Amino acid sequence: MLSEPRSGRLAAWGNALLAGLVSPDEAALAVVGEDVVHRVEGVPGESEPVGLTLALGRLRGLGVSGLRVALPAPGHPLGLSGPPEFNARALEAEEAVVCQGAALGLVPEMSEAGPEGDVHVEVLWRCLPVREAPPADVPSLGEAERELAEALREATEALTRLDVAGSGPVAEAAIDAYRARATASRGQDVLAPGYPPRAVRVLELAQRVGALVTLATEHGHGGAVSASEMSARALALRPVERTARRAQVAAYNAFVEERGAR
């Protein structure tokens, strides 16, 4: 979770485009980010993959009024509503975008190309049918913010007791990189225009909590040298990671939820 999911960028900037707050070119540029190109396959009425600008225009013409994010994990279909084929693809990708106003969803497939040291990423979004039903396990922004604050406190206490907070030069470098990125984002840039300030705050906190989980699990074992200690660390982090994912989804979906409440 040190970097934002591509589904988050697509939903955030797609929502801003659908609301008329940004231009098609501005939205496409923001979604692509540091990737080389994004294309969409399976858009109704299109026999070949098309670019993001055309795809978003086609979706709007089909009645799509908003985009929601799903960040599923094994045993936790967060943000999904079916059918099984779409859920399976989304689970494999660990992310997806679900359309509001049309029974369609998009799942990204990433491919890398280029020589070592100059590798670039291309993204193909597969547009597939989805079931029109409430998404699974998505909290409100208020719920997500309260859960995150509690999860961060509990995780800090647990990892301090276990001495597995991801110490060492690799972890320190990763923390420095994350802080630099967070400072450079300057708050509102974390999301697209039109998102409420609370969504920005929740997303930033969710990314911070996710960063702590990533550092604790991927960079060294700290003091958890025995199997029981490593198991205790995993047990402490599992609900924290789940809470951070739920909060990210709540933040990205806040644009659609707020417009629906008006």
Secondary structure, DSSP 8 states (H G I E B T S, - for coil): --S--HHHHHHHHHHHHHTTSS-HHHHHHHHHTTSSEEEEE--TT-SS-EEHHHHHHHHHHTT--EEEEE--BTTB-TT----HHHHHHHHHHT-EEEEESSSEEEEEEEEEESSTT--EEEEEEEEEE---S--TT---HHHHHHHHHHHHHHHHHHHHHHT-S--SHHHHHHHHHHHHHHHHHTTGGGS-TT--HHHHHHHHHHHHHHHHHHHHHHS--TT--SHHHHHHHHHHHHHHHHHHHHHHHHHHHHHHHHHHH-
